[in-house]
Amino acid sequence: MAVTVRLPGALRDATGGETKLTASGKTVGEVIADIDRRHPGFASRLLDDGGVLRAYVNVYIGDEDARTRGGAGASVADGSEVMVIPAMAGGR
């Protein structure tokens, strides 16, 4: 199952400068693991030691937040677009 993964510039260093990748997997966790096989250390930037999405990382499958669909266990359909977006905080 091939999906397109779009990454923020902040993760460029973890993927050799790439911000758009093609990956395989039936779940968000499997997609992350596929990228991690090619770019070791990538998964640890998105997942904690228990395999849960880190609080400061938002992952969307299309326009749906992966957390509402099971987090790293959320299913990803073939041809989907997965976007990784760093959480924003601050302001007044």
C-alpha positions as CSV (number, residue, x, y, z in Angstrom):
1,M,0.0,0.0,0.0
2,A,1.7,3.2,-1.1
3,V,0.9,6.5,0.5
4,T,2.3,10.0,0.1
5,V,3.8,11.5,3.3
6,R,4.3,15.2,3.6
7,L,6.7,16.4,6.2
8,P,7.5,19.8,7.7
9,G,10.8,21.5,7.1
10,A,11.7,20.7,10.8
11,L,12.0,17.0,9.9
12,R,14.0,17.5,6.8
13,D,17.2,16.7,8.6
14,A,15.7,13.3,9.6
15,T,15.0,12.4,6.0
16,G,18.0,13.5,4.1
17,G,16.4,16.8,3.1
18,E,13.1,15.3,1.7
19,T,9.8,16.8,2.7
20,K,7.6,14.5,0.5
21,L,8.1,10.8,0.6
22,T,6.3,7.7,-0.6
23,A,5.8,5.0,2.0
24,S,4.0,1.7,2.6
25,G,1.9,0.6,5.4
26,K,-1.7,-0.2,6.5
27,T,-1.4,2.0,9.6
28,V,0.2,5.3,10.6
29,G,2.7,3.3,12.7
30,E,3.6,1.0,9.7
31,V,4.1,4.0,7.5
32,I,6.4,5.6,10.0
33,A,8.3,2.3,10.4
34,D,8.7,2.1,6.6
35,I,10.3,5.6,6.5
36,D,12.4,4.7,9.6
37,R,13.9,1.7,7.7
38,R,15.2,4.1,5.1
39,H,16.0,7.0,7.5
40,P,17.0,5.5,10.8
41,G,15.9,7.6,13.8
42,F,12.9,9.1,12.0
43,A,10.3,7.1,14.1
44,S,11.8,8.3,17.4
45,R,11.0,11.9,16.3
46,L,7.3,11.1,16.0
47,L,6.7,8.2,18.4
48,D,7.5,7.7,22.1
49,D,9.0,4.5,23.5
50,G,5.6,3.0,23.7
51,G,4.8,3.6,20.0
52,V,2.4,6.5,20.8
53,L,2.4,9.7,18.7
54,R,4.3,12.4,20.6
55,A,2.1,15.2,22.0
56,Y,3.9,17.8,19.9
57,V,3.3,16.0,16.6
58,N,0.0,16.1,14.7
59,V,-0.6,13.5,11.9
60,Y,-3.4,13.8,9.5
61,I,-4.7,11.2,7.0
62,G,-6.3,13.4,4.4
63,D,-8.1,16.0,6.5
64,E,-8.7,13.7,9.5
65,D,-6.6,13.8,12.7
66,A,-5.0,10.4,13.1
67,R,-5.5,10.6,16.9
68,T,-9.3,10.5,16.5
69,R,-8.8,7.3,14.4
70,G,-6.5,5.4,16.7
71,G,-3.2,7.4,16.6
72,A,-0.3,5.2,15.3
73,G,-2.8,2.4,14.9
74,A,-5.0,4.5,12.5
75,S,-5.6,2.7,9.2
76,V,-4.2,4.3,6.1
77,A,-5.8,3.5,2.7
78,D,-3.7,3.0,-0.4
79,G,-3.2,6.3,-2.1
80,S,-3.8,8.4,1.0
81,E,-1.9,11.5,1.8
82,V,-0.4,11.5,5.3
83,M,0.7,14.9,6.7
84,V,3.0,15.4,9.7
85,I,2.5,18.8,11.3
86,P,4.3,20.1,14.4
87,A,2.0,21.3,17.1
88,M,1.9,25.1,17.5
89,A,1.8,26.7,20.9
90,G,2.2,30.1,22.4
91,G,0.6,33.5,21.6
92,R,-1.2,35.8,23.9
